[in-house]
Amino acid sequence: MTQVEARPQAGDTVRGVTPSGGTGDVRSKGLGGNSVGLVGSAVIGLSTVAPVYCLTSTLGSTAGEVGLQMPAVFLAGFLPMLLVAFAYRELNRVMPDCGTSFTWTVKAFGPRIGWMCGWGLVIATIIVLSNLAGVATSYFWLLAGEISGNPDIAALDDNKAVHILTCLTLIAVATAISYRGMTATKSVQYALVGLQLVVLAVFVAMAFSKVGSADFPTGADFSWSWLNPFAVESFSAFTAGLSLAIFIYWGWDACMATNEETTGSARTPGRAALITMVVLIGSYLATGIAAQMVVGSGDKGLGLANPDTSDNVFAALAGPVMGGVLGVTLFVAVLASATASLQTTFIPVARTVLAMSTYEALPHSFTKVHPRFRTPGLATVVAGVATGVFYTVMTLASENVLVDTIYALGLMICFYYALTAFACVWFFRAELTNSVKDALFKGVLPALGGLMLTAVFGKTLYDMWDPAYGSGSSVLGMGSVFVIGVGLLLLGVVIMLVMQRRSPAFFRGEVLKKETPSLVVAD
């Protein structure tokens, strides 16, 4: 179907922003406005995070790092995410731009830092999209084997050709749904997110009901010390667990990427992000505590840290905790979680690319918006193709390379979240003395969140140098996770230098100006 190009002119404004507020160069992108409300926005945020997928992937790994202090680490990971969410909320109130972190950091720190912040978001999303597609593929065949009672069908996932073909099919379907716009996205997500939360609640309830049973000898008695992060045995273990905890919250900012398509774009996305964070922390704490009480965090039997099952906890616990029939619903929930997130995670990457091209930081062709669906059609398709190519190449190259790429994801997340938090403080620096509220929500809290994530970034970078980090492989004596993480950031620098020659106006600060405006926010 034919596409049209959004041709915004400098001075076009986004709802909630006035030219007198100093943001007159923030451009409209031609997206479909008023497509999503508060609940729909929160559902998109939850779907992108994929709580059931995150839990089955990280419960065991986190328990292996910090033992029974897993709930405490979940709390510790929640804190910087919450603080950064305040930064997103404040920036969105004055600039509800779908470029989010990219646009805001350009306005605060200039085009080069802003470009690298946008690159961090884009590459992190491509990495996680490929991982989500792989997990969804594995659970598709696992579920097919469970339903049919035929282990040979489940074993098809071990066939590399079948696995890759299935994975590419799922990516294509997810891309097609995202391509059709926010209305289609929202309708699918209500069902998938609702299924996840209901099945997770049933799992928690049944786990609590079986605590102390003779069938679960590795269970542990609840202690309030589980919520004490200072009880973690070492700082290295704490930061390793914290890196995993930060990952399980990542994706809530998808609420912000839809701001130009949301009813009440200046305020609704920020409220939706906070709702998403509260639902996540409640779900994670309840599941983590219930799982530890019923099977413990040890490495024997059904213990969460058992290396044979720690990378996919729910596959091991579904039958014992929920029984045969209900256990299958947990497989369905994981598949739904990964599939739903695969579809909504296209939202932030496509809209960031759309914004970067609109402001001439990427090729102009990416400004194309579908005339009917009002979505960044070309950016969405390219993101889907990039995801499929990335996953196929990594899978064929080496399973270790794929695993290490996923480990490097935490570096990208800390990078662009921290930059966005600091952008909030700097952008509003002239207003921090206006009131206690301004000082707190535009200055102190975002700064603390940014500092926490910077500390995790630095410690993770240091740990990644060790070849033992991740899969245990190395390149020229350096850990392969370090090489991949730093290499992807340096790749962004190279692409930025190329774009600087093609689009000098943006990099001279003539398209999207660095400024500290006197802000006037429209409700």
CORPE-V799600 format. One record per backbone hydrogen bond with DSSP energy under -0.5 kcal/mol. CO is the residue of the C=O (numbers start at 1). NH is the residue of the N-H. E is the energy in kcal/mol with one decimal. If there is no record, write none. Layout:
# CORPE-V799600
CO_NH_E + CO_NH_E
This chain:
# CORPE-V799600
2_371_-0.6 + 4_369_-2.9 + 5_7_-0.5 + 9_12_-2.5 + 14_17_-1.8 + 16_522_-0.9 + 18_21_-1.6 + 18_23_-0.9 + 19_22_-2.1 + 19_24_-0.5 + 23_26_-1.8 + 24_11_-0.7 + 25_27_-0.5 + 31_33_-0.7 + 32_35_-0.5 + 36_263_-3.0 + 37_41_-2.4 + 38_42_-2.3 + 39_43_-2.6 + 40_44_-2.0 + 41_45_-2.0 + 42_46_-2.6 + 43_47_-2.7 + 44_48_-2.2 + 45_49_-1.8 + 46_50_-2.1 + 46_51_-0.5 + 50_54_-2.7 + 51_55_-2.3 + 52_56_-2.3 + 53_57_-1.6 + 54_58_-1.8 + 55_59_-2.4 + 56_313_-1.9 + 58_62_-2.9 + 59_63_-2.2 + 60_64_-2.2 + 61_65_-1.2 + 62_66_-2.7 + 63_67_-2.3 + 66_69_-1.6 + 67_70_-1.2 + 68_71_-0.5 + 69_73_-2.1 + 70_74_-2.2 + 71_75_-1.9 + 72_76_-2.5 + 73_77_-2.6 + 74_78_-1.4 + 75_79_-1.5 + 76_80_-0.9 + 77_81_-1.0 + 78_82_-2.6 + 79_83_-2.4 + 80_84_-2.5 + 81_85_-1.9 + 82_86_-1.4 + 83_87_-1.2 + 84_88_-2.3 + 85_89_-2.4 + 86_90_-2.4 + 87_91_-2.4 + 88_92_-2.5 + 89_93_-1.5 + 90_94_-0.8 + 91_94_-0.6 + 91_95_-2.1 + 95_97_-2.5 + 97_100_-2.1 + 99_102_-1.8 + 100_104_-2.9 + 101_105_-2.2 + 102_106_-1.9 + 103_107_-2.1 + 104_108_-1.6 + 105_109_-3.3 + 105_110_-0.6 + 106_110_-1.7 + 107_515_-2.5 + 110_114_-1.9 + 111_115_-2.5 + 112_116_-2.1 + 113_117_-2.0 + 114_118_-2.3 + 115_119_-2.3 + 116_120_-2.3 + 117_121_-1.8 + 118_122_-2.3 + 119_123_-2.9 + 120_124_-1.9 + 121_125_-2.0 + 122_126_-2.1 + 123_127_-2.1 + 124_128_-2.3 + 125_129_-2.5 + 126_130_-1.9 + 127_131_-1.7 + 128_132_-2.8 + 129_133_-2.3 + 130_134_-1.9 + 131_135_-2.5 + 132_136_-2.8 + 133_137_-2.1 + 134_138_-2.2 + 135_139_-2.5 + 136_140_-1.8 + 137_141_-1.9 + 138_142_-2.1 + 139_143_-2.7 + 140_144_-2.1 + 141_145_-2.1 + 142_146_-2.1 + 143_147_-2.7 + 144_148_-2.1 + 145_149_-1.4 + 145_150_-0.9 + 149_151_-0.6 + 150_153_-1.1 + 150_154_-1.2 + 151_155_-1.9 + 153_156_-1.4 + 154_157_-1.4 + 155_158_-1.8 + 156_159_-1.5 + 158_160_-0.8 + 159_163_-3.0 + 160_164_-2.6 + 161_165_-2.3 + 162_166_-2.6 + 163_167_-2.4 + 164_168_-2.6 + 165_169_-1.8 + 166_170_-2.3 + 167_171_-2.2 + 168_172_-2.1 + 169_173_-2.3 + 170_174_-2.5 + 171_175_-2.4 + 172_176_-2.1 + 173_177_-2.1 + 174_178_-2.3 + 175_179_-2.3 + 176_180_-1.2 + 177_180_-0.6 + 178_181_-1.4 + 181_185_-2.0 + 182_186_-3.0 + 183_187_-2.0 + 184_188_-1.9 + 185_189_-2.1 + 186_190_-1.9 + 187_191_-0.9 + 188_192_-1.8 + 189_193_-3.0 + 190_194_-1.9 + 191_195_-2.2 + 192_196_-2.0 + 193_197_-2.3 + 194_198_-2.2 + 195_199_-2.4 + 196_200_-2.4 + 197_201_-2.1 + 198_202_-2.1 + 199_203_-2.4 + 200_204_-2.4 + 201_205_-2.4 + 202_206_-2.6 + 203_207_-2.4 + 204_208_-2.4 + 205_209_-1.8 + 206_210_-0.9 + 207_210_-0.8 + 208_211_-1.1 + 210_213_-1.9 + 213_216_-1.8 + 216_219_-1.3 + 223_226_-1.9 + 224_227_-1.7 + 225_228_-2.0 + 226_72_-1.5 + 227_229_-0.7 + 228_231_-1.6 + 229_232_-1.3 + 234_238_-2.0 + 235_239_-2.7 + 236_240_-2.2 + 237_241_-2.5 + 238_242_-2.7 + 239_243_-2.3 + 240_244_-1.5 + 241_245_-2.3 + 242_246_-2.7 + 243_247_-1.6 + 244_248_-1.6 + 245_249_-0.6 + 246_249_-1.0 + 246_250_-1.0 + 247_250_-0.8 + 249_252_-1.2 + 251_254_-2.0 + 252_255_-1.9 + 253_256_-0.9 + 253_257_-1.5 + 254_258_-0.9 + 256_259_-2.1 + 258_261_-2.0 + 259_262_-1.0 + 261_35_-2.5 + 261_36_-1.5 + 262_265_-0.6 + 264_267_-1.4 + 264_268_-2.8 + 267_271_-1.9 + 268_272_-2.6 + 269_273_-2.2 + 270_274_-1.8 + 271_275_-2.2 + 272_276_-2.5 + 273_277_-2.2 + 274_278_-2.1 + 275_279_-2.3 + 276_280_-2.2 + 277_281_-2.4 + 278_282_-2.0 + 279_283_-2.3 + 280_284_-2.8 + 281_285_-2.3 + 282_286_-2.1 + 283_287_-2.3 + 284_288_-2.7 + 285_289_-2.5 + 286_290_-2.2 + 287_291_-2.6 + 288_292_-2.1 + 289_293_-2.3 + 290_294_-1.8 + 291_295_-2.6 + 291_296_-0.7 + 292_220_-1.1 + 292_296_-1.3 + 296_304_-2.0 + 298_305_-1.7 + 298_306_-0.6 + 300_303_-2.6 + 303_306_-2.0 + 306_309_-1.9 + 306_310_-2.1 + 309_312_-1.9 + 310_60_-0.6 + 310_61_-0.7 + 312_315_-0.6 + 312_316_-0.9 + 313_316_-0.8 + 313_317_-2.0 + 314_318_-2.3 + 316_320_-0.6 + 317_321_-2.5 + 317_322_-0.6 + 318_322_-2.2 + 318_323_-0.5 + 319_323_-2.1 + 323_327_-1.7 + 324_328_-1.1 + 325_328_-0.6 + 325_329_-0.8 + 326_330_-0.9 + 327_330_-0.6 + 327_331_-1.3 + 328_332_-2.3 + 329_333_-2.3 + 330_334_-2.2 + 331_335_-2.4 + 332_336_-2.9 + 333_337_-2.7 + 334_338_-2.6 + 335_339_-2.5 + 336_340_-2.9 + 337_341_-2.3 + 338_342_-2.2 + 339_343_-1.7 + 340_344_-2.3 + 341_345_-2.5 + 343_346_-0.7 + 344_347_-1.8 + 344_348_-0.5 + 345_349_-1.0 + 346_350_-2.3 + 347_351_-2.1 + 348_352_-2.2 + 349_353_-2.2 + 350_354_-2.1 + 351_355_-2.3 + 352_356_-2.7 + 353_357_-2.3 + 354_358_-2.3 + 355_359_-2.1 + 356_361_-3.5 + 356_362_-1.0 + 357_360_-1.6 + 363_366_-1.6 + 364_367_-2.2 + 365_368_-1.4 + 367_6_-1.7 + 368_378_-0.6 + 369_4_-1.8 + 370_374_-1.7 + 374_32_-1.4 + 375_370_-2.7 + 375_377_-2.3 + 376_380_-2.4 + 377_381_-2.3 + 378_382_-2.7 + 379_383_-2.1 + 380_384_-2.1 + 381_385_-2.6 + 382_386_-2.9 + 383_387_-2.2 + 384_388_-2.3 + 385_389_-2.7 + 386_390_-2.7 + 387_391_-2.6 + 388_392_-2.2 + 389_393_-2.7 + 390_394_-2.5 + 391_395_-2.5 + 392_396_-2.4 + 393_397_-2.3 + 394_398_-2.4 + 398_402_-1.7 + 399_403_-2.4 + 400_404_-2.7 + 401_405_-2.0 + 402_406_-1.7 + 403_407_-1.9 + 404_408_-1.7 + 406_409_-1.2 + 407_410_-0.9 + 408_411_-0.8 + 408_412_-1.1 + 409_413_-2.2 + 410_414_-2.3 + 411_415_-1.9 + 412_416_-2.2 + 413_417_-2.2 + 414_418_-2.1 + 415_419_-1.7 + 416_420_-1.7 + 417_421_-2.2 + 418_422_-2.4 + 419_423_-2.1 + 420_424_-1.7 + 421_425_-1.5 + 422_426_-2.4 + 423_427_-2.9 + 424_428_-2.0 + 426_429_-1.2 + 428_431_-2.4 + 428_432_-0.7 + 429_432_-0.6 + 431_434_-2.0 + 435_439_-2.3 + 436_440_-2.3 + 437_441_-2.8 + 438_442_-2.0 + 439_443_-0.6 + 439_444_-2.9 + 440_445_-2.7 + 443_447_-2.2 + 444_448_-2.3 + 445_449_-2.3 + 446_450_-2.7 + 447_451_-2.5 + 448_452_-2.4 + 449_453_-2.2 + 450_454_-2.1 + 451_455_-2.2 + 452_456_-2.1 + 453_457_-2.5 + 454_458_-2.7 + 455_459_-2.5 + 456_460_-2.7 + 457_461_-2.4 + 458_462_-2.1 + 459_463_-2.6 + 460_464_-2.5 + 461_465_-0.7 + 462_465_-0.8 + 463_466_-1.3 + 464_482_-0.9 + 465_479_-1.6 + 466_469_-2.1 + 469_472_-1.0 + 473_480_-2.0 + 475_478_-2.1 + 478_475_-3.1 + 479_483_-2.0 + 480_484_-2.5 + 481_485_-2.9 + 482_486_-2.7 + 483_487_-2.0 + 484_488_-2.4 + 485_489_-1.5 + 486_490_-2.6 + 487_491_-2.2 + 488_492_-1.4 + 489_493_-1.4 + 490_494_-2.1 + 491_495_-2.4 + 492_496_-2.4 + 493_497_-2.1 + 494_498_-1.9 + 495_499_-2.6 + 496_500_-2.0 + 497_501_-1.1 + 498_501_-0.6 + 498_502_-1.4 + 499_503_-3.3 + 503_506_-0.6 + 503_507_-1.3 + 504_508_-1.4 + 505_510_-2.4 + 505_511_-0.6 + 506_509_-1.6 + 511_513_-0.5 + 517_519_-0.9 + 520_18_-0.6
